[in-house]
């Protein structure tokens, strides 16, 4: 019960389960490297990039070109939430 645990759960409808799982995997891979993350506003647009080398190799996310090009933004669309980490822009390749 919520009173006993101090927690409340809310169900969220996930329309694209495959994308949701992929986004969580990207975040999990980055978290495994014990990087330092900062809160970041959810982006409606940005440049999709992939980390091409280093411990985060293969992780994909967004770069907000209106701000700093050395911040990789990882988002969970279904939650409308994002986090970012500082990264050398030379390690990023545009995707697509």
MARBA-3410 file (N, C-alpha, C, O; in Angstrom, 1 decimal):
96
0.8,-1.2,0.0,0.0,0.0,0.0,0.9,1.2,0.0,2.0,1.2,0.5 ~ 0.3,2.3,-0.6,1.1,3.6,-0.7,1.4,4.1,0.7,2.5,4.7,0.9 ~ 0.5,4.0,1.6,0.7,4.5,3.0,1.9,3.8,3.7,2.7,4.5,4.3 ~ 2.0,2.5,3.5,3.1,1.8,4.1,4.4,2.0,3.5,5.4,2.1,4.2 ~ 4.4,2.1,2.2,5.7,2.2,1.5,6.1,3.6,1.2,7.3,3.9,1.0
5.2,4.6,1.2,5.5,5.9,0.9,5.7,6.2,-0.6,6.3,7.2,-1.0 ~ 5.2,5.2,-1.4,5.4,5.3,-2.8,4.0,5.2,-3.5,3.1,4.5,-3.0 ~ 3.9,5.8,-4.7,2.7,5.7,-5.5,3.1,5.3,-6.9,4.2,5.8,-7.4 ~ 2.4,4.5,-7.5,2.7,4.0,-8.9,1.6,4.5,-9.8,0.4,4.5,-9.5 ~ 2.0,5.0,-11.0,1.1,5.4,-12.0,1.4,4.6,-13.2,2.6,4.5,-13.7
0.4,4.0,-13.9,0.6,3.3,-15.1,0.8,4.3,-16.2,0.1,5.4,-16.3 ~ 1.7,4.0,-17.1,1.9,4.8,-18.3,1.7,3.9,-19.5,2.4,2.9,-19.7 ~ 0.9,4.4,-20.4,0.7,3.6,-21.7,1.9,3.9,-22.6,2.3,5.0,-22.9 ~ 2.5,2.8,-23.0,3.7,2.9,-23.9,3.2,2.4,-25.3,2.9,1.2,-25.5 ~ 3.1,3.4,-26.2,2.6,3.1,-27.6,3.6,2.4,-28.4,3.3,1.6,-29.3
4.9,2.6,-28.2,6.0,2.0,-29.0,6.9,1.3,-28.0,8.0,1.9,-27.6 ~ 6.6,0.1,-27.6,7.4,-0.6,-26.7,8.8,-0.9,-27.1,9.7,-0.9,-26.3 ~ 9.0,-1.1,-28.4,10.4,-1.4,-28.9,11.2,-0.1,-28.7,12.4,-0.3,-28.3 ~ 10.7,1.0,-29.1,11.5,2.3,-28.9,11.8,2.5,-27.4,12.9,2.9,-27.0 ~ 10.8,2.3,-26.6,10.9,2.5,-25.1,12.1,1.6,-24.6,12.9,2.1,-23.8
12.1,0.4,-25.0,13.1,-0.6,-24.6,14.5,-0.1,-25.1,15.5,-0.2,-24.3 ~ 14.6,0.3,-26.3,15.8,0.8,-26.9,16.3,2.0,-26.1,17.5,2.0,-25.8 ~ 15.5,2.9,-25.8,15.9,4.1,-25.1,16.4,3.8,-23.7,17.4,4.3,-23.2 ~ 15.7,2.8,-23.0,16.2,2.4,-21.7,17.5,1.7,-21.8,18.4,1.9,-20.9 ~ 17.7,0.9,-22.9,19.0,0.3,-23.1,20.2,1.3,-23.3,21.3,1.1,-22.8
19.9,2.3,-24.0,20.9,3.4,-24.2,21.3,4.0,-22.9,22.5,4.3,-22.6 ~ 20.3,4.3,-22.1,20.5,4.9,-20.8,21.3,4.0,-19.9,22.2,4.4,-19.2 ~ 20.9,2.7,-19.9,21.5,1.7,-19.0,23.0,1.5,-19.4,23.9,1.4,-18.6 ~ 23.3,1.5,-20.7,24.7,1.4,-21.2,25.5,2.6,-20.7,26.7,2.4,-20.3 ~ 24.9,3.8,-20.8,25.7,5.0,-20.3,25.8,5.0,-18.8,26.9,5.3,-18.3
24.8,4.6,-18.1,24.9,4.5,-16.6,25.9,3.5,-16.1,26.6,3.7,-15.1 ~ 26.1,2.4,-16.9,27.1,1.4,-16.5,28.5,1.9,-16.5,29.4,1.4,-15.9 ~ 28.7,3.0,-17.2,30.1,3.6,-17.3,30.3,4.6,-16.2,31.4,5.2,-16.1 ~ 29.4,4.8,-15.3,29.5,5.6,-14.1,29.8,7.1,-14.5,30.6,7.7,-13.9 ~ 29.2,7.5,-15.6,29.3,8.9,-16.1,28.5,9.8,-15.2,27.6,9.4,-14.4
28.9,11.1,-15.2,28.1,12.1,-14.4,27.0,12.7,-15.3,27.3,13.3,-16.4 ~ 25.8,12.6,-14.9,24.7,13.1,-15.6,24.1,14.3,-15.0,24.1,14.5,-13.8 ~ 23.5,15.2,-15.9,22.8,16.4,-15.4,21.4,16.4,-16.0,21.2,15.9,-17.1 ~ 20.5,16.9,-15.2,19.1,17.0,-15.8,19.2,17.9,-17.1,20.0,18.8,-17.2 ~ 18.3,17.6,-18.0,18.3,18.4,-19.3,16.8,18.4,-19.7,16.1,17.5,-19.6
16.4,19.6,-20.3,15.0,19.6,-20.8,14.8,18.7,-22.0,15.7,18.4,-22.8 ~ 13.6,18.1,-22.0,13.3,17.2,-23.1,13.3,17.9,-24.4,12.7,19.0,-24.5 ~ 14.1,17.4,-25.4,14.2,18.1,-26.7,13.2,17.6,-27.7,12.9,16.4,-27.8 ~ 12.6,18.6,-28.4,11.7,18.3,-29.5,12.5,18.0,-30.8,12.0,17.3,-31.7 ~ 13.6,18.6,-30.9,14.5,18.4,-32.0,15.9,18.5,-31.7,16.3,19.1,-30.6
16.8,18.0,-32.5,18.2,18.0,-32.3,18.9,17.2,-33.3,18.2,16.7,-34.2 ~ 20.2,17.0,-33.2,20.9,16.1,-34.2,21.2,14.8,-33.5,21.8,14.7,-32.4 ~ 20.7,13.7,-34.2,20.9,12.4,-33.7,22.4,12.0,-33.9,22.9,12.2,-35.0 ~ 23.1,11.5,-32.9,24.5,11.2,-32.9,24.7,9.8,-32.3,23.9,9.3,-31.5 ~ 25.8,9.2,-32.6,26.3,8.0,-32.0,27.7,8.2,-31.6,28.5,8.8,-32.3
28.0,7.7,-30.4,29.3,7.8,-29.8,30.2,6.7,-30.6,29.8,5.6,-30.6 ~ 31.3,7.2,-31.2,32.0,6.3,-32.1,33.2,5.7,-31.5,33.8,4.7,-32.0 ~ 33.6,6.1,-30.3,34.7,5.4,-29.6,34.7,5.8,-28.1,33.9,6.7,-27.7 ~ 35.5,5.1,-27.3,35.5,5.3,-25.9,34.5,4.4,-25.2,33.9,3.5,-25.8 ~ 34.4,4.6,-23.9,33.6,3.7,-23.1,32.1,3.7,-23.4,31.3,2.8,-23.1
31.6,4.8,-24.0,30.2,5.0,-24.4,30.0,4.6,-25.9,28.9,4.9,-26.4 ~ 30.9,4.0,-26.5,30.8,3.6,-27.9,29.5,2.9,-28.2,29.2,1.9,-27.5 ~ 28.8,3.4,-29.2,27.5,2.7,-29.6,26.3,3.4,-29.0,25.2,3.2,-29.5 ~ 26.5,4.2,-28.0,25.3,4.9,-27.4,24.9,6.0,-28.3,25.7,6.7,-28.9 ~ 23.6,6.1,-28.5,23.0,7.1,-29.4,22.1,8.1,-28.6,21.5,7.7,-27.6
22.1,9.3,-29.0,21.3,10.3,-28.3,21.3,11.6,-29.2,21.5,11.5,-30.4 ~ 20.9,12.7,-28.6,20.8,13.9,-29.3,21.8,14.9,-28.9,22.3,14.9,-27.7 ~ 22.1,15.8,-29.8,22.9,17.0,-29.4,22.0,18.2,-29.7,21.5,18.3,-30.8 ~ 21.9,19.1,-28.8,21.1,20.3,-28.9,22.0,21.3,-29.6,22.8,22.0,-28.9 ~ 21.9,21.5,-30.9,22.8,22.4,-31.6,22.6,23.9,-31.2,23.5,24.7,-31.6
21.5,24.2,-30.6,21.3,25.6,-30.1,22.2,25.9,-28.9,22.4,27.1,-28.6 ~ 22.7,24.9,-28.3,23.5,25.1,-27.1,24.9,24.5,-27.3,25.5,24.7,-28.3 ~ 25.3,23.7,-26.4,26.7,23.2,-26.4,26.7,21.9,-27.2,25.9,21.0,-27.0 ~ 27.7,21.8,-28.1,27.8,20.6,-28.9,28.5,19.5,-28.2,28.8,18.4,-28.8 ~ 28.9,19.7,-27.0,29.6,18.7,-26.2,28.8,18.1,-25.1,29.3,17.6,-24.1
27.5,18.1,-25.3,26.5,17.5,-24.4,25.7,16.5,-25.1,25.0,16.8,-26.1 ~ 25.8,15.2,-24.7,25.0,14.2,-25.3,23.7,14.0,-24.4,23.8,13.9,-23.2 ~ 22.6,14.1,-25.1,21.3,14.1,-24.4,20.6,12.8,-24.6,20.4,12.4,-25.8 ~ 20.3,12.1,-23.6,19.6,10.8,-23.6,18.2,11.0,-23.1,18.0,11.6,-22.1 ~ 17.2,10.6,-23.9,15.8,10.8,-23.6,15.0,9.6,-23.5,15.3,8.6,-24.2
13.9,9.6,-22.7,12.9,8.6,-22.7,11.6,9.3,-23.1,11.0,9.9,-22.4 ~ 11.3,9.0,-24.4,10.2,9.7,-25.0,8.9,9.5,-24.3,8.1,10.5,-24.0 ~ 8.6,8.3,-23.9,7.3,8.0,-23.2,7.2,8.7,-21.9,6.0,9.0,-21.4 ~ 8.3,9.1,-21.3,8.3,9.8,-20.0,8.4,11.3,-20.2,8.2,12.1,-19.2 ~ 8.9,11.7,-21.4,9.1,13.1,-21.6,10.2,13.7,-20.7,10.2,14.8,-20.3
11.2,12.8,-20.5,12.3,13.2,-19.6,13.6,13.0,-20.3,13.8,12.2,-21.2 ~ 14.6,13.8,-19.9,16.0,13.7,-20.5,17.0,13.9,-19.5,16.8,14.6,-18.5 ~ 18.2,13.4,-19.8,19.4,13.7,-19.0,20.5,13.9,-20.0,20.5,13.5,-21.1 ~ 21.6,14.5,-19.5,22.7,14.8,-20.4,24.0,14.5,-19.7,24.1,14.5,-18.5 ~ 25.1,14.3,-20.5,26.4,14.2,-20.0,27.4,14.9,-20.9,27.1,15.0,-22.1
28.4,15.4,-20.4,29.5,16.0,-21.1,30.3,15.0,-21.9,30.7,14.0,-21.3 ~ 30.6,15.3,-23.1,31.4,14.4,-23.9,32.2,15.2,-25.0,31.7,16.2,-25.4 ~ 33.3,14.7,-25.3,34.1,15.3,-26.4,33.4,15.2,-27.7,33.1,14.1,-28.2 ~ 33.1,16.3,-28.3,32.3,16.4,-29.6,33.0,15.6,-30.7,32.3,15.1,-31.6 ~ 34.3,15.4,-30.6,35.0,14.6,-31.6,34.7,13.1,-31.6,35.0,12.4,-32.5
34.1,12.7,-30.5,33.7,11.3,-30.3,32.3,11.0,-30.9,31.9,9.8,-30.9 ~ 31.7,12.0,-31.5,30.3,11.8,-32.0,30.2,11.8,-33.5,30.9,12.6,-34.1 ~ 29.4,10.9,-34.0,29.1,10.9,-35.5,27.7,11.1,-35.6,26.9,10.5,-34.9 ~ 27.3,11.9,-36.6,25.9,12.1,-36.9,25.3,10.8,-37.4,25.9,10.0,-38.2 ~ 24.0,10.5,-37.1,23.3,9.3,-37.5,22.3,9.7,-38.5,21.6,10.6,-38.3
22.3,8.9,-39.6,21.2,9.1,-40.6,21.6,10.2,-41.5,20.9,10.5,-42.5
END
